Structure formats: structure tokens, C-alpha cells
Amino acid sequence: NNYNVAEHQKTIEEAVKAYPDAKWRIVTIHQDIYGSGLDHSDTDGMILRTQLTPVFDANDIDVVLQGHDHTYSRSKMLYGDGQTHGKYEFSLNADGTDYDWDHATNVDTQEQIALAPEEGDTDAQAALDAFHQDNSCYTIEDVDGDTVTDPQGILYMTANSASGSKYYELLSTQQDYVAARSQNWLPSYSVITLTADAFSIDTYQITDDGKAEAIDDTFTIKKT
């Protein structure tokens, strides 16, 4: 939830410099900049998308593991579109005690974008539509199947609730960047298998009778 992207960039660059020969570069973040949940994925979840995507691309990140949306989703292989986009964050409220979660702030123009405009407020809705359009800052890599070799893009995974303490609805329309998603109102978890040449991830849910049940195909990234 830290909106200082310069700090994130510094941390990543320091890690890459310290371990230049690492076979895999995996980032874990809370907010899912590429998720599919109703509550967050098209509002506060993607606030840092336009800023973080170029940082991830520049540092050859392989996988980004996310949360926040309390739904499961697996993205397609994504990389930035190379275009210039706006920068967004949350600003503090008037008394400085918390963030103003109802508005996205354009860092450069200081425009306040209502994330849930009142019905009939056409100007606010137009600003929100422009915000969504600006966040279409990704390119979907043309790959087939559940095993990819030497991809250019990054895999974004969003975990559901492993404890079963909280679930959210999926967005009514699946985004074009999402390859698979699930919300069965059951605890779920993912298992990563990592070697020098392959990253594989399997995701399971726990049924009411205590059995582990796959909710997605095994997805594998191979490196040559």
C-alpha cells in the first residue's frame, strides 16, 4: 500500500544488483495491479499499474504474486505497451489521518478522479473512463497453452483467501488480460515448483469435505 514507486524501484534495482545471476526474479505485492475482483481490480487495485509495469519490464521480472482482491486470477503473459501514461496515487484526506480512498489522484495534474461516481454525474464518469483507458497500458503476448518458453511478458497471479476469512465477487466481465479466474467461496492456495529452468504453479481449493481440488491447470514458464 506504499504509493512511493521510487522506493519500490530502488528496492528492486538493489536486489537485482546484489544477485545479478539469479535464475528467477519474483515480486510479491499486496495490491493486484492485474486482478479480476469486483471490489478492487478496476479501481484502487490498479492505481500503480502504469508506474510499476515499466519498472518490472526494465528489471526482467518473471512473475508477480498479488493479493488484495480475495479472488483467484491468473493473467496472460503481459508487458508494457511502451507508451506514456499518467501516474496515479491516493492522496491524504483533508485532516491527514488517512488516504482518500474514494478518489485516484493524477500525480502530475492533481486531478481527483472519483472511483465510484454518483449516478448522472457525466463529468465524473468521463474522468473515470479516461482513467480506465489510461490503465490499458499492457500488451498481451501471443503464446499458446499452459507452458511458455522464454516469454517476454510477465505472469501475474492473484491469490484468493487461504484462510477462508473473506471472499469478494469477481468482476462481472472478465478482462482481456485474464487467462483464468475462480471464486468458489472456498479456501485456496498455490504451490510453486521452482528449478533453474522452470517455474510451475498449481492452485487448489479445499472442498467442504477437506479434499484438495485443482481450480486451474498447471502453468509453467521455461527458460533456455
Secondary structure, DSSP 8 states (H G I E B T S, - for coil): ----HHHHHHHHHHHHHH-TT-S--EEE-SS-TT--BTTTTTTGGGTTHHHHHHHHHHTT--EEEE-SSSSEEEE--EEE-S-----EE--B-TTSSSB-TTEEEETTT--EEESS--TT-HHHHHHHHHHHHHT--EEE----SSEEES-SSBEEEE---SSSS----B-SS--TTEEEEE--SS-EEEEEEE-SSEEEEEEEEE-TTS-EEE-S--EEEE--
